[in-house]
Amino acid sequence: MLLQTDTRRRITLPPNSGIKPGDAIDLEILEDGRIMLIPVETIPKHQLWAWTTESKHMIETSMLDPSPSIVIETGEQEEALVKRWTDEG
């Protein structure tokens, strides 16, 4: 597909590119002069902890845990669970 830049060096991507207005794109210029556009998702700094190798491993492991989920329905159950976690930790 041939695209042409406008006077401000902009191009318009076709609708079937999958990129929508407002999407974040990483632009990489390769050694041979080719340009690669890579759609990215940005992660807020306060959420970066979840993307460490260690955290991702712990999350993957927890997803494989066959134990049933705990449903908290009362304040007393909540307090008991918090006490259990703080007493174990």
Stockholm file with secondary structure:
# STOCKHOLM 1.0

chainA/1-89         MLLQTDTRRRITLPPNSGIKPGDAIDLEILEDGRIMLIPVETIPKHQLWAWTTESKHMIETSMLDPSPSIVIETGEQEEALVKRWTDEG
#=GR chainA/1-89 SS CCCCCCTTSCCCCCGGGCCCTTCEEEEEECTTSCEEEEEECCCCGGGGGGGSHHHHHHHHHHHTCCSCCCCCCSHHHHHHHHHHHHHHC
#=GC SS_cons        CCCCCCTTSCCCCCGGGCCCTTCEEEEEECTTSCEEEEEECCCCGGGGGGGSHHHHHHHHHHHTCCSCCCCCCSHHHHHHHHHHHHHHC
//
